[in-house]
Amino acid sequence: MKQDYITITICDQDYKIKCDESELELLNKSAAFLDIKMSEIKKVSPTMTKDKIAVMAALNIISLYLSKEEELKEFQNVSSEIESLQNSLKLEGFDE
């Protein structure tokens, strides 16, 4: 797979990163999301160091990720229950 170096900007600092072409869009979206989260924290706490801002942003992003992961598990459980009910109905002759 072809890899290119791209430059992303987070909190007014440029980073040159090697990336597969297939992951370019995701990396750009990720960098933009991180930049937004770090800018939000910097706006509320302007004296906080960039390192601390990065850690706080990482914690916020991971928290969001884990909550979405938990929601996905709940949806998968509901989907399994629906599938089970559909199978039961089919066995009883109520199939579509």
Biopython code that builds the backbone (N, CA, C, O; Angstrom):
import numpy as np
from Bio.PDB.StructureBuilder import StructureBuilder

atoms = [
    (1, "MET", "N", (0.831, -1.177, 0.000)),
    (1, "MET", "CA", (0.000, 0.000, 0.000)),
    (1, "MET", "C", (0.884, 1.253, 0.000)),
    (1, "MET", "O", (1.899, 1.300, 0.696)),
    (2, "LYS", "N", (0.504, 2.243, -0.765)),
    (2, "LYS", "CA", (1.308, 3.450, -0.881)),
    (2, "LYS", "C", (1.161, 4.316, 0.366)),
    (2, "LYS", "O", (0.053, 4.555, 0.845)),
    (3, "GLN", "N", (2.295, 4.781, 0.879)),
    (3, "GLN", "CA", (2.295, 5.677, 2.027)),
    (3, "GLN", "C", (2.865, 7.022, 1.624)),
    (3, "GLN", "O", (3.822, 7.109, 0.854)),
    (4, "ASP", "N", (2.265, 8.060, 2.155)),
    (4, "ASP", "CA", (2.724, 9.415, 1.908)),
    (4, "ASP", "C", (2.904, 10.124, 3.241)),
    (4, "ASP", "O", (2.303, 9.749, 4.248)),
    (5, "TYR", "N", (3.737, 11.148, 3.231)),
    (5, "TYR", "CA", (3.836, 12.020, 4.393)),
    (5, "TYR", "C", (2.831, 13.144, 4.214)),
    (5, "TYR", "O", (2.749, 13.757, 3.150)),
    (6, "ILE", "N", (2.071, 13.405, 5.261)),
    (6, "ILE", "CA", (1.151, 14.535, 5.225)),
    (6, "ILE", "C", (1.439, 15.407, 6.436)),
    (6, "ILE", "O", (2.032, 14.957, 7.416)),
    (7, "THR", "N", (1.021, 16.631, 6.358)),
    (7, "THR", "CA", (1.197, 17.552, 7.472)),
    (7, "THR", "C", (-0.180, 17.871, 8.041)),
    (7, "THR", "O", (-1.090, 18.297, 7.329)),
    (8, "ILE", "N", (-0.300, 17.653, 9.339)),
    (8, "ILE", "CA", (-1.525, 18.028, 10.036)),
    (8, "ILE", "C", (-1.173, 19.119, 11.044)),
    (8, "ILE", "O", (-0.039, 19.193, 11.517)),
    (9, "THR", "N", (-2.140, 19.956, 11.367)),
    (9, "THR", "CA", (-1.911, 21.037, 12.314)),
    (9, "THR", "C", (-2.855, 20.862, 13.491)),
    (9, "THR", "O", (-4.072, 20.761, 13.338)),
    (10, "ILE", "N", (-2.245, 20.831, 14.677)),
    (10, "ILE", "CA", (-3.023, 20.717, 15.915)),
    (10, "ILE", "C", (-2.507, 21.782, 16.862)),
    (10, "ILE", "O", (-1.316, 21.831, 17.169)),
    (11, "CYS", "N", (-3.412, 22.634, 17.323)),
    (11, "CYS", "CA", (-3.044, 23.743, 18.225)),
    (11, "CYS", "C", (-1.888, 24.566, 17.669)),
    (11, "CYS", "O", (-0.906, 24.838, 18.360)),
    (12, "ASP", "N", (-2.026, 24.947, 16.432)),
    (12, "ASP", "CA", (-1.036, 25.797, 15.758)),
    (12, "ASP", "C", (0.349, 25.172, 15.642)),
    (12, "ASP", "O", (1.333, 25.881, 15.431)),
    (13, "GLN", "N", (0.433, 23.865, 15.775)),
    (13, "GLN", "CA", (1.710, 23.172, 15.614)),
    (13, "GLN", "C", (1.563, 22.131, 14.511)),
    (13, "GLN", "O", (0.609, 21.354, 14.501)),
    (14, "ASP", "N", (2.517, 22.123, 13.583)),
    (14, "ASP", "CA", (2.475, 21.191, 12.469)),
    (14, "ASP", "C", (3.171, 19.877, 12.827)),
    (14, "ASP", "O", (4.192, 19.858, 13.515)),
    (15, "TYR", "N", (2.591, 18.789, 12.343)),
    (15, "TYR", "CA", (3.155, 17.457, 12.529)),
    (15, "TYR", "C", (3.188, 16.771, 11.172)),
    (15, "TYR", "O", (2.183, 16.736, 10.462)),
    (16, "LYS", "N", (4.334, 16.232, 10.821)),
    (16, "LYS", "CA", (4.477, 15.488, 9.573)),
    (16, "LYS", "C", (4.334, 14.009, 9.914)),
    (16, "LYS", "O", (5.094, 13.472, 10.720)),
    (17, "ILE", "N", (3.354, 13.357, 9.296)),
    (17, "ILE", "CA", (3.017, 11.977, 9.634)),
    (17, "ILE", "C", (2.964, 11.136, 8.369)),
    (17, "ILE", "O", (2.431, 11.559, 7.343)),
    (18, "LYS", "N", (3.526, 9.940, 8.463)),
    (18, "LYS", "CA", (3.464, 8.987, 7.354)),
    (18, "LYS", "C", (2.136, 8.244, 7.461)),
    (18, "LYS", "O", (1.759, 7.776, 8.536)),
    (19, "CYS", "N", (1.433, 8.141, 6.335)),
    (19, "CYS", "CA", (0.084, 7.594, 6.372)),
    (19, "CYS", "C", (-0.229, 6.846, 5.076)),
    (19, "CYS", "O", (0.152, 7.281, 3.990)),
    (20, "ASP", "N", (-0.928, 5.715, 5.204)),
    (20, "ASP", "CA", (-1.436, 5.016, 4.027)),
    (20, "ASP", "C", (-2.494, 5.885, 3.354)),
    (20, "ASP", "O", (-3.245, 6.600, 4.016)),
    (21, "GLU", "N", (-2.536, 5.807, 2.033)),
    (21, "GLU", "CA", (-3.548, 6.561, 1.285)),
    (21, "GLU", "C", (-4.959, 6.228, 1.778)),
    (21, "GLU", "O", (-5.823, 7.101, 1.857)),
    (22, "SER", "N", (-5.174, 4.963, 2.106)),
    (22, "SER", "CA", (-6.509, 4.526, 2.512)),
    (22, "SER", "C", (-6.928, 5.103, 3.870)),
    (22, "SER", "O", (-8.113, 5.108, 4.204)),
    (23, "GLU", "N", (-5.959, 5.586, 4.645)),
    (23, "GLU", "CA", (-6.260, 6.120, 5.969)),
    (23, "GLU", "C", (-6.168, 7.637, 6.033)),
    (23, "GLU", "O", (-6.325, 8.225, 7.103)),
    (24, "LEU", "N", (-5.917, 8.267, 4.906)),
    (24, "LEU", "CA", (-5.704, 9.705, 4.850)),
    (24, "LEU", "C", (-6.906, 10.492, 5.365)),
    (24, "LEU", "O", (-6.753, 11.394, 6.189)),
    (25, "GLU", "N", (-8.090, 10.155, 4.886)),
    (25, "GLU", "CA", (-9.288, 10.887, 5.290)),
    (25, "GLU", "C", (-9.537, 10.739, 6.796)),
    (25, "GLU", "O", (-9.868, 11.712, 7.473)),
    (26, "LEU", "N", (-9.376, 9.525, 7.311)),
    (26, "LEU", "CA", (-9.581, 9.291, 8.737)),
    (26, "LEU", "C", (-8.564, 10.065, 9.574)),
    (26, "LEU", "O", (-8.913, 10.630, 10.611)),
    (27, "LEU", "N", (-7.323, 10.093, 9.133)),
    (27, "LEU", "CA", (-6.299, 10.839, 9.868)),
    (27, "LEU", "C", (-6.617, 12.328, 9.884)),
    (27, "LEU", "O", (-6.478, 12.979, 10.920)),
    (28, "ASN", "N", (-7.041, 12.871, 8.751)),
    (28, "ASN", "CA", (-7.401, 14.288, 8.696)),
    (28, "ASN", "C", (-8.583, 14.604, 9.610)),
    (28, "ASN", "O", (-8.576, 15.615, 10.312)),
    (29, "LYS", "N", (-9.593, 13.739, 9.599)),
    (29, "LYS", "CA", (-10.744, 13.947, 10.483)),
    (29, "LYS", "C", (-10.336, 13.847, 11.948)),
    (29, "LYS", "O", (-10.798, 14.622, 12.786)),
    (30, "SER", "N", (-9.467, 12.886, 12.248)),
    (30, "SER", "CA", (-8.999, 12.698, 13.620)),
    (30, "SER", "C", (-8.219, 13.918, 14.101)),
    (30, "SER", "O", (-8.410, 14.386, 15.223)),
    (31, "ALA", "N", (-7.349, 14.420, 13.248)),
    (31, "ALA", "CA", (-6.549, 15.598, 13.599)),
    (31, "ALA", "C", (-7.438, 16.821, 13.807)),
    (31, "ALA", "O", (-7.224, 17.600, 14.736)),
    (32, "ALA", "N", (-8.428, 16.985, 12.946)),
    (32, "ALA", "CA", (-9.350, 18.114, 13.082)),
    (32, "ALA", "C", (-10.152, 18.009, 14.379)),
    (32, "ALA", "O", (-10.351, 19.004, 15.075)),
    (33, "PHE", "N", (-10.609, 16.799, 14.698)),
    (33, "PHE", "CA", (-11.364, 16.577, 15.928)),
    (33, "PHE", "C", (-10.499, 16.883, 17.151)),
    (33, "PHE", "O", (-10.945, 17.557, 18.079)),
    (34, "LEU", "N", (-9.263, 16.386, 17.145)),
    (34, "LEU", "CA", (-8.347, 16.644, 18.255)),
    (34, "LEU", "C", (-8.057, 18.133, 18.389)),
    (34, "LEU", "O", (-8.019, 18.662, 19.499)),
    (35, "ASP", "N", (-7.854, 18.802, 17.276)),
    (35, "ASP", "CA", (-7.591, 20.238, 17.295)),
    (35, "ASP", "C", (-8.761, 20.995, 17.921)),
    (35, "ASP", "O", (-8.555, 21.910, 18.719)),
    (36, "ILE", "N", (-9.976, 20.617, 17.565)),
    (36, "ILE", "CA", (-11.161, 21.262, 18.129)),
    (36, "ILE", "C", (-11.232, 21.035, 19.631)),
    (36, "ILE", "O", (-11.460, 21.974, 20.394)),
    (37, "LYS", "N", (-11.036, 19.787, 20.057)),
    (37, "LYS", "CA", (-11.117, 19.467, 21.489)),
    (37, "LYS", "C", (-10.041, 20.203, 22.281)),
    (37, "LYS", "O", (-10.310, 20.717, 23.366)),
    (38, "MET", "N", (-8.835, 20.253, 21.745)),
    (38, "MET", "CA", (-7.760, 20.950, 22.449)),
    (38, "MET", "C", (-8.020, 22.454, 22.484)),
    (38, "MET", "O", (-7.718, 23.106, 23.484)),
    (39, "SER", "N", (-8.568, 23.007, 21.421)),
    (39, "SER", "CA", (-8.888, 24.441, 21.390)),
    (39, "SER", "C", (-9.983, 24.776, 22.405)),
    (39, "SER", "O", (-9.938, 25.826, 23.045)),
    (40, "GLU", "N", (-10.961, 23.887, 22.549)),
    (40, "GLU", "CA", (-12.022, 24.101, 23.545)),
    (40, "GLU", "C", (-11.437, 24.152, 24.961)),
    (40, "GLU", "O", (-11.812, 25.006, 25.763)),
    (41, "ILE", "N", (-10.527, 23.244, 25.256)),
    (41, "ILE", "CA", (-9.906, 23.208, 26.584)),
    (41, "ILE", "C", (-9.039, 24.444, 26.797)),
    (41, "ILE", "O", (-9.057, 25.048, 27.869)),
    (42, "LYS", "N", (-8.278, 24.815, 25.763)),
    (42, "LYS", "CA", (-7.408, 25.988, 25.862)),
    (42, "LYS", "C", (-8.218, 27.259, 26.102)),
    (42, "LYS", "O", (-7.777, 28.155, 26.823)),
    (43, "LYS", "N", (-9.396, 27.334, 25.500)),
    (43, "LYS", "CA", (-10.252, 28.508, 25.659)),
    (43, "LYS", "C", (-10.727, 28.643, 27.113)),
    (43, "LYS", "O", (-10.814, 29.752, 27.642)),
    (44, "VAL", "N", (-11.032, 27.511, 27.751)),
    (44, "VAL", "CA", (-11.512, 27.511, 29.129)),
    (44, "VAL", "C", (-10.360, 27.684, 30.121)),
    (44, "VAL", "O", (-10.521, 28.325, 31.160)),
    (45, "SER", "N", (-9.204, 27.113, 29.798)),
    (45, "SER", "CA", (-8.030, 27.166, 30.680)),
    (45, "SER", "C", (-6.809, 27.663, 29.902)),
    (45, "SER", "O", (-5.932, 26.873, 29.554)),
    (46, "PRO", "N", (-6.752, 28.970, 29.628)),
    (46, "PRO", "CA", (-5.695, 29.500, 28.762)),
    (46, "PRO", "C", (-4.276, 29.368, 29.321)),
    (46, "PRO", "O", (-3.314, 29.449, 28.557)),
    (47, "THR", "N", (-4.124, 29.170, 30.623)),
    (47, "THR", "CA", (-2.781, 29.054, 31.190)),
    (47, "THR", "C", (-2.290, 27.605, 31.254)),
    (47, "THR", "O", (-1.145, 27.352, 31.626)),
    (48, "MET", "N", (-3.154, 26.661, 30.892)),
    (48, "MET", "CA", (-2.768, 25.248, 30.936)),
    (48, "MET", "C", (-1.728, 24.964, 29.851)),
    (48, "MET", "O", (-1.827, 25.485, 28.740)),
    (49, "THR", "N", (-0.740, 24.142, 30.173)),
    (49, "THR", "CA", (0.302, 23.796, 29.199)),
    (49, "THR", "C", (-0.281, 22.903, 28.102)),
    (49, "THR", "O", (-1.310, 22.253, 28.286)),
    (50, "LYS", "N", (0.407, 22.892, 26.958)),
    (50, "LYS", "CA", (-0.056, 22.058, 25.840)),
    (50, "LYS", "C", (-0.080, 20.584, 26.209)),
    (50, "LYS", "O", (-0.967, 19.847, 25.778)),
    (51, "ASP", "N", (0.890, 20.153, 27.002)),
    (51, "ASP", "CA", (0.913, 18.748, 27.433)),
    (51, "ASP", "C", (-0.339, 18.398, 28.222)),
    (51, "ASP", "O", (-0.968, 17.367, 27.984)),
    (52, "LYS", "N", (-0.694, 19.264, 29.163)),
    (52, "LYS", "CA", (-1.883, 19.009, 29.980)),
    (52, "LYS", "C", (-3.155, 19.096, 29.138)),
    (52, "LYS", "O", (-4.092, 18.321, 29.331)),
    (53, "ILE", "N", (-3.176, 20.042, 28.210)),
    (53, "ILE", "CA", (-4.328, 20.157, 27.310)),
    (53, "ILE", "C", (-4.471, 18.874, 26.496)),
    (53, "ILE", "O", (-5.581, 18.376, 26.310)),
    (54, "ALA", "N", (-3.349, 18.339, 26.010)),
    (54, "ALA", "CA", (-3.378, 17.102, 25.219)),
    (54, "ALA", "C", (-3.904, 15.934, 26.055)),
    (54, "ALA", "O", (-4.700, 15.131, 25.569)),
    (55, "VAL", "N", (-3.461, 15.840, 27.300)),
    (55, "VAL", "CA", (-3.931, 14.756, 28.173)),
    (55, "VAL", "C", (-5.422, 14.907, 28.451)),
    (55, "VAL", "O", (-6.160, 13.923, 28.399)),
    (56, "MET", "N", (-5.874, 16.115, 28.745)),
    (56, "MET", "CA", (-7.296, 16.338, 29.007)),
    (56, "MET", "C", (-8.139, 16.014, 27.761)),
    (56, "MET", "O", (-9.203, 15.406, 27.865)),
    (57, "ALA", "N", (-7.654, 16.424, 26.596)),
    (57, "ALA", "CA", (-8.368, 16.128, 25.348)),
    (57, "ALA", "C", (-8.419, 14.623, 25.119)),
    (57, "ALA", "O", (-9.453, 14.086, 24.720)),
    (58, "ALA", "N", (-7.305, 13.944, 25.372)),
    (58, "ALA", "CA", (-7.270, 12.486, 25.199)),
    (58, "ALA", "C", (-8.275, 11.817, 26.135)),
    (58, "ALA", "O", (-8.994, 10.907, 25.722)),
    (59, "LEU", "N", (-8.331, 12.256, 27.375)),
    (59, "LEU", "CA", (-9.294, 11.680, 28.325)),
    (59, "LEU", "C", (-10.731, 11.928, 27.875)),
    (59, "LEU", "O", (-11.574, 11.035, 27.963)),
    (60, "ASN", "N", (-11.010, 13.127, 27.398)),
    (60, "ASN", "CA", (-12.360, 13.438, 26.910)),
    (60, "ASN", "C", (-12.729, 12.582, 25.702)),
    (60, "ASN", "O", (-13.849, 12.079, 25.609)),
    (61, "ILE", "N", (-11.790, 12.421, 24.783)),
    (61, "ILE", "CA", (-12.045, 11.635, 23.575)),
    (61, "ILE", "C", (-12.237, 10.164, 23.920)),
    (61, "ILE", "O", (-13.143, 9.520, 23.391)),
    (62, "ILE", "N", (-11.397, 9.625, 24.800)),
    (62, "ILE", "CA", (-11.538, 8.221, 25.207)),
    (62, "ILE", "C", (-12.851, 8.000, 25.933)),
    (62, "ILE", "O", (-13.506, 6.977, 25.736)),
    (63, "SER", "N", (-13.240, 8.951, 26.772)),
    (63, "SER", "CA", (-14.520, 8.850, 27.473)),
    (63, "SER", "C", (-15.676, 8.796, 26.478)),
    (63, "SER", "O", (-16.592, 7.986, 26.622)),
    (64, "LEU", "N", (-15.626, 9.658, 25.474)),
    (64, "LEU", "CA", (-16.652, 9.664, 24.428)),
    (64, "LEU", "C", (-16.648, 8.344, 23.673)),
    (64, "LEU", "O", (-17.709, 7.776, 23.415)),
    (65, "TYR", "N", (-15.470, 7.852, 23.316)),
    (65, "TYR", "CA", (-15.342, 6.583, 22.606)),
    (65, "TYR", "C", (-15.935, 5.432, 23.416)),
    (65, "TYR", "O", (-16.702, 4.624, 22.891)),
    (66, "LEU", "N", (-15.575, 5.362, 24.696)),
    (66, "LEU", "CA", (-16.060, 4.262, 25.535)),
    (66, "LEU", "C", (-17.567, 4.318, 25.730)),
    (66, "LEU", "O", (-18.216, 3.274, 25.791)),
    (67, "SER", "N", (-18.137, 5.516, 25.830)),
    (67, "SER", "CA", (-19.592, 5.612, 25.969)),
    (67, "SER", "C", (-20.281, 5.165, 24.679)),
    (67, "SER", "O", (-21.323, 4.512, 24.727)),
    (68, "LYS", "N", (-19.704, 5.514, 23.528)),
    (68, "LYS", "CA", (-20.271, 5.066, 22.248)),
    (68, "LYS", "C", (-20.126, 3.561, 22.086)),
    (68, "LYS", "O", (-21.014, 2.904, 21.544)),
    (69, "GLU", "N", (-19.010, 3.013, 22.553)),
    (69, "GLU", "CA", (-18.797, 1.570, 22.499)),
    (69, "GLU", "C", (-19.853, 0.850, 23.341)),
    (69, "GLU", "O", (-20.366, -0.196, 22.943)),
    (70, "GLU", "N", (-20.170, 1.416, 24.501)),
    (70, "GLU", "CA", (-21.200, 0.831, 25.372)),
    (70, "GLU", "C", (-22.577, 0.903, 24.699)),
    (70, "GLU", "O", (-23.355, -0.048, 24.773)),
    (71, "GLU", "N", (-22.876, 2.027, 24.046)),
    (71, "GLU", "CA", (-24.140, 2.154, 23.307)),
    (71, "GLU", "C", (-24.226, 1.099, 22.214)),
    (71, "GLU", "O", (-25.280, 0.496, 22.011)),
    (72, "LEU", "N", (-23.131, 0.876, 21.517)),
    (72, "LEU", "CA", (-23.097, -0.118, 20.444)),
    (72, "LEU", "C", (-23.394, -1.510, 20.990)),
    (72, "LEU", "O", (-24.133, -2.275, 20.371)),
    (73, "LYS", "N", (-22.826, -1.842, 22.139)),
    (73, "LYS", "CA", (-23.104, -3.136, 22.758)),
    (73, "LYS", "C", (-24.588, -3.274, 23.080)),
    (73, "LYS", "O", (-25.175, -4.337, 22.879)),
    (74, "GLU", "N", (-25.195, -2.193, 23.581)),
    (74, "GLU", "CA", (-26.627, -2.223, 23.885)),
    (74, "GLU", "C", (-27.441, -2.450, 22.611)),
    (74, "GLU", "O", (-28.391, -3.233, 22.616)),
    (75, "PHE", "N", (-27.073, -1.766, 21.516)),
    (75, "PHE", "CA", (-27.772, -1.953, 20.251)),
    (75, "PHE", "C", (-27.608, -3.382, 19.739)),
    (75, "PHE", "O", (-28.551, -3.966, 19.204)),
    (76, "GLN", "N", (-26.412, -3.943, 19.904)),
    (76, "GLN", "CA", (-26.182, -5.320, 19.474)),
    (76, "GLN", "C", (-27.035, -6.290, 20.288)),
    (76, "GLN", "O", (-27.554, -7.265, 19.745)),
    (77, "ASN", "N", (-27.182, -6.031, 21.581)),
    (77, "ASN", "CA", (-28.029, -6.884, 22.426)),
    (77, "ASN", "C", (-29.487, -6.808, 21.991)),
    (77, "ASN", "O", (-30.166, -7.831, 21.903)),
    (78, "VAL", "N", (-29.964, -5.605, 21.719)),
    (78, "VAL", "CA", (-31.350, -5.422, 21.266)),
    (78, "VAL", "C", (-31.544, -6.107, 19.918)),
    (78, "VAL", "O", (-32.565, -6.754, 19.685)),
    (79, "SER", "N", (-30.557, -5.962, 19.030)),
    (79, "SER", "CA", (-30.637, -6.597, 17.722)),
    (79, "SER", "C", (-30.724, -8.116, 17.857)),
    (79, "SER", "O", (-31.488, -8.764, 17.141)),
    (80, "SER", "N", (-29.950, -8.676, 18.763)),
    (80, "SER", "CA", (-29.985, -10.125, 18.991)),
    (80, "SER", "C", (-31.343, -10.561, 19.531)),
    (80, "SER", "O", (-31.863, -11.608, 19.145)),
    (81, "GLU", "N", (-31.914, -9.755, 20.424)),
    (81, "GLU", "CA", (-33.229, -10.070, 20.974)),
    (81, "GLU", "C", (-34.303, -10.032, 19.884)),
    (81, "GLU", "O", (-35.180, -10.895, 19.839)),
    (82, "ILE", "N", (-34.227, -9.028, 19.007)),
    (82, "ILE", "CA", (-35.184, -8.918, 17.907)),
    (82, "ILE", "C", (-35.051, -10.118, 16.970)),
    (82, "ILE", "O", (-36.051, -10.694, 16.542)),
    (83, "GLU", "N", (-33.815, -10.485, 16.658)),
    (83, "GLU", "CA", (-33.579, -11.633, 15.785)),
    (83, "GLU", "C", (-34.139, -12.906, 16.410)),
    (83, "GLU", "O", (-34.726, -13.735, 15.715)),
    (84, "SER", "N", (-33.963, -13.058, 17.688)),
    (84, "SER", "CA", (-34.487, -14.224, 18.396)),
    (84, "SER", "C", (-36.012, -14.254, 18.345)),
    (84, "SER", "O", (-36.608, -15.310, 18.130)),
    (85, "LEU", "N", (-36.643, -13.100, 18.542)),
    (85, "LEU", "CA", (-38.105, -13.023, 18.466)),
    (85, "LEU", "C", (-38.601, -13.328, 17.052)),
    (85, "LEU", "O", (-39.614, -14.004, 16.875)),
    (86, "GLN", "N", (-37.875, -12.822, 16.044)),
    (86, "GLN", "CA", (-38.254, -13.100, 14.660)),
    (86, "GLN", "C", (-38.166, -14.593, 14.363)),
    (86, "GLN", "O", (-39.036, -15.148, 13.692)),
    (87, "ASN", "N", (-37.131, -15.233, 14.854)),
    (87, "ASN", "CA", (-36.978, -16.675, 14.649)),
    (87, "ASN", "C", (-38.089, -17.445, 15.341)),
    (87, "ASN", "O", (-38.601, -18.424, 14.799)),
    (88, "SER", "N", (-38.462, -17.006, 16.536)),
    (88, "SER", "CA", (-39.563, -17.651, 17.255)),
    (88, "SER", "C", (-40.868, -17.519, 16.486)),
    (88, "SER", "O", (-41.646, -18.469, 16.396)),
    (89, "LEU", "N", (-41.103, -16.331, 15.930)),
    (89, "LEU", "CA", (-42.331, -16.111, 15.159)),
    (89, "LEU", "C", (-42.341, -16.976, 13.902)),
    (89, "LEU", "O", (-43.382, -17.508, 13.518)),
    (90, "LYS", "N", (-41.188, -17.116, 13.267)),
    (90, "LYS", "CA", (-41.111, -17.953, 12.075)),
    (90, "LYS", "C", (-41.431, -19.413, 12.416)),
    (90, "LYS", "O", (-42.128, -20.099, 11.669)),
    (91, "LEU", "N", (-40.910, -19.870, 13.553)),
    (91, "LEU", "CA", (-41.169, -21.245, 13.991)),
    (91, "LEU", "C", (-42.661, -21.474, 14.269)),
    (91, "LEU", "O", (-43.168, -22.584, 14.108)),
    (92, "GLU", "N", (-43.344, -20.422, 14.683)),
    (92, "GLU", "CA", (-44.772, -20.513, 14.979)),
    (92, "GLU", "C", (-45.630, -20.269, 13.726)),
    (92, "GLU", "O", (-46.859, -20.303, 13.793)),
    (93, "GLY", "N", (-44.980, -20.027, 12.606)),
    (93, "GLY", "CA", (-45.702, -19.834, 11.350)),
    (93, "GLY", "C", (-46.113, -18.413, 11.074)),
    (93, "GLY", "O", (-46.983, -18.182, 10.233)),
    (94, "PHE", "N", (-45.523, -17.455, 11.747)),
    (94, "PHE", "CA", (-45.874, -16.048, 11.541)),
    (94, "PHE", "C", (-44.835, -15.326, 10.690)),
    (94, "PHE", "O", (-44.654, -14.116, 10.827)),
    (95, "ASP", "N", (-44.157, -16.054, 9.820)),
    (95, "ASP", "CA", (-43.136, -15.396, 9.005)),
    (95, "ASP", "C", (-43.782, -14.556, 7.924)),
    (95, "ASP", "O", (-44.936, -14.771, 7.554)),
    (96, "GLU", "N", (-43.025, -13.601, 7.427)),
    (96, "GLU", "CA", (-43.558, -12.610, 6.475)),
    (96, "GLU", "C", (-43.756, -13.190, 5.123)),
    (96, "GLU", "O", (-44.196, -12.492, 4.210)),
]
sb = StructureBuilder()
sb.init_structure("model")
sb.init_model(0)
sb.init_chain("A")
sb.init_seg("    ")
for serial, (resi, resn, name, xyz) in enumerate(atoms, 1):
    if name == "N":
        sb.init_residue(resn, " ", resi, " ")
    sb.init_atom(name, np.array(xyz, "f"), 0.0, 1.0, " ", f" {name:<3s}", serial, name[0])
structure = sb.get_structure()
